[in-house]
Amino acid sequence: MSISTKCQYGVRALHELARRYGEGLVSIPVIADAQAIPERFLENILNQLRQGGFVESRRGKRGGFVLSRPPADITLDEVVRFIDGEIYELDCEGANPTNRCRLRGSCVFLPIWKEAKAAIEGVFANKTLQDIVDSERQAGSTDYCI
């Protein structure tokens, strides 16, 4: 399983908007600085997130971005899947016949791989942006890495 840098930046940008939810528009430079994201990537990522319905934007000198839904209504699962696609893909079950394992149907490891996949998907499905903001506030820290 691998989460792309683009996805990490997207989640961090959404997290910054969640931290400031209800305070109005947040500019790209403010998000970039707070989350250590290069501005040149951030604009494209935020536009993709806008197209996905995660954020709304307004152009201009006083423009910026806001979450389109409350932070408690946005899960990491939906963000990761939107940006990166499948969270944890099992090659041995893939639709591509060249990736299928010769042991398909008799592999003793497949149930373990499926259990790991379900566990990872469960964590992402049960974590919202609000959960992350609340956890950060409880810890009293704004430094983190995903």
C-alpha positions as CSV (number, residue, x, y, z in Angstrom):
1,M,0.0,0.0,0.0
2,S,1.3,3.4,-0.9
3,I,-0.2,6.8,-0.6
4,S,1.1,9.3,-3.2
5,T,2.7,12.6,-2.2
6,K,-0.2,14.2,-4.1
7,C,-2.7,12.5,-1.9
8,Q,-0.7,13.4,1.2
9,Y,-0.7,17.0,0.2
10,G,-4.5,16.8,-0.6
11,V,-5.3,15.4,2.8
12,R,-3.1,18.0,4.5
13,A,-4.7,20.8,2.6
14,L,-8.2,19.5,3.6
15,H,-7.0,19.2,7.2
16,E,-5.9,22.9,7.1
17,L,-9.4,23.9,5.8
18,A,-11.0,21.7,8.5
19,R,-8.9,23.5,11.2
20,R,-10.3,26.8,9.9
21,Y,-13.8,25.6,9.2
22,G,-16.3,28.3,9.7
23,E,-13.7,31.1,9.5
24,G,-14.2,31.9,5.8
25,L,-12.0,31.5,2.8
26,V,-8.4,30.4,3.2
27,S,-5.9,31.4,0.5
28,I,-3.4,29.0,-1.2
29,P,-0.4,30.7,0.4
30,V,-1.8,30.3,3.9
31,I,-2.6,26.6,3.3
32,A,0.8,26.0,1.7
33,D,2.7,27.7,4.5
34,A,0.8,26.0,7.3
35,Q,1.1,22.5,5.8
36,A,4.5,22.8,4.1
37,I,3.1,22.1,0.7
38,P,4.7,23.7,-2.4
39,E,2.2,26.3,-3.8
40,R,2.7,25.2,-7.4
41,F,1.3,21.8,-6.6
42,L,-1.3,22.9,-4.2
43,E,-3.3,24.9,-6.7
44,N,-3.8,21.9,-8.9
45,I,-4.6,19.6,-6.0
46,L,-7.2,22.0,-4.7
47,N,-8.8,22.4,-8.1
48,Q,-9.0,18.6,-8.3
49,L,-10.6,18.5,-4.9
50,R,-13.1,21.2,-6.0
51,Q,-14.1,19.1,-8.9
52,G,-14.6,16.2,-6.5
53,G,-16.9,18.2,-4.4
54,F,-14.6,18.5,-1.3
55,V,-14.0,22.2,-1.5
56,E,-15.5,25.4,-2.9
57,S,-13.5,28.3,-4.1
58,R,-13.7,32.0,-5.0
59,R,-11.2,33.7,-7.2
60,G,-9.7,37.2,-6.7
61,K,-7.7,39.2,-4.3
62,R,-9.9,38.0,-1.3
63,G,-10.4,34.6,-2.8
64,G,-9.6,31.2,-1.4
65,F,-11.0,27.8,-0.5
66,V,-13.4,26.4,2.1
67,L,-14.7,22.9,2.7
68,S,-17.9,22.2,0.9
69,R,-19.1,20.0,3.7
70,P,-18.5,19.9,7.5
71,P,-15.2,18.2,8.5
72,A,-17.1,15.4,10.3
73,D,-18.7,14.4,6.9
74,I,-15.5,13.9,5.0
75,T,-13.6,10.6,5.6
76,L,-10.0,9.9,4.7
77,D,-11.3,6.9,2.8
78,E,-13.2,9.0,0.3
79,V,-10.4,11.5,-0.1
80,V,-7.7,8.8,-0.7
81,R,-9.9,6.9,-3.1
82,F,-10.7,10.1,-5.0
83,I,-7.1,11.1,-5.4
84,D,-5.2,7.8,-5.6
85,G,-7.9,5.2,-6.4
86,E,-8.0,1.9,-4.7
87,I,-6.4,2.1,-1.2
88,Y,-5.0,-1.4,-1.1
89,E,-5.0,-3.4,-4.2
90,L,-4.4,-7.1,-4.2
91,D,-2.5,-7.9,-7.4
92,C,-3.2,-11.6,-7.2
93,E,-6.9,-10.8,-7.5
94,G,-6.5,-8.2,-10.3
95,A,-8.5,-8.1,-13.4
96,N,-5.3,-8.3,-15.5
97,P,-4.6,-12.0,-16.2
98,T,-0.8,-11.3,-16.3
99,N,-0.9,-10.2,-12.6
100,R,-2.8,-13.2,-11.4
101,C,-1.0,-15.6,-9.1
102,R,-0.6,-19.2,-10.2
103,L,-1.9,-20.2,-6.7
104,R,-5.2,-18.4,-7.2
105,G,-7.8,-20.4,-5.4
106,S,-5.4,-22.3,-3.2
107,C,-3.2,-19.6,-1.7
108,V,-3.0,-19.7,2.0
109,F,-1.9,-16.1,2.2
110,L,-4.9,-14.6,0.4
111,P,-7.1,-14.5,3.5
112,I,-4.3,-12.7,5.4
113,W,-3.9,-10.1,2.5
114,K,-7.7,-9.6,2.5
115,E,-7.8,-9.2,6.3
116,A,-5.0,-6.6,6.1
117,K,-6.8,-4.8,3.3
118,A,-10.1,-4.7,5.3
119,A,-8.2,-3.4,8.4
120,I,-6.6,-0.5,6.4
121,E,-9.8,0.4,4.7
122,G,-11.6,0.3,8.1
123,V,-9.2,2.8,9.6
124,F,-9.6,5.2,6.7
125,A,-13.4,4.8,6.5
126,N,-13.7,5.6,10.2
127,K,-11.5,8.7,10.3
128,T,-12.9,12.0,9.4
129,L,-11.2,15.4,9.0
130,Q,-12.9,16.4,12.3
131,D,-11.4,13.4,14.0
132,I,-7.9,14.6,13.0
133,V,-8.6,18.2,14.1
134,D,-9.9,16.9,17.4
135,S,-6.9,14.6,17.9
136,E,-4.6,17.5,17.1
137,R,-6.3,19.8,19.6
138,Q,-6.2,17.1,22.3
139,A,-2.5,16.6,21.7
140,G,-1.8,20.3,21.6
141,S,0.4,19.8,18.5
142,T,0.3,21.1,15.0
143,D,3.3,19.1,13.8
144,Y,2.6,15.8,12.2
145,C,3.4,13.7,9.2
146,I,1.2,11.3,7.3
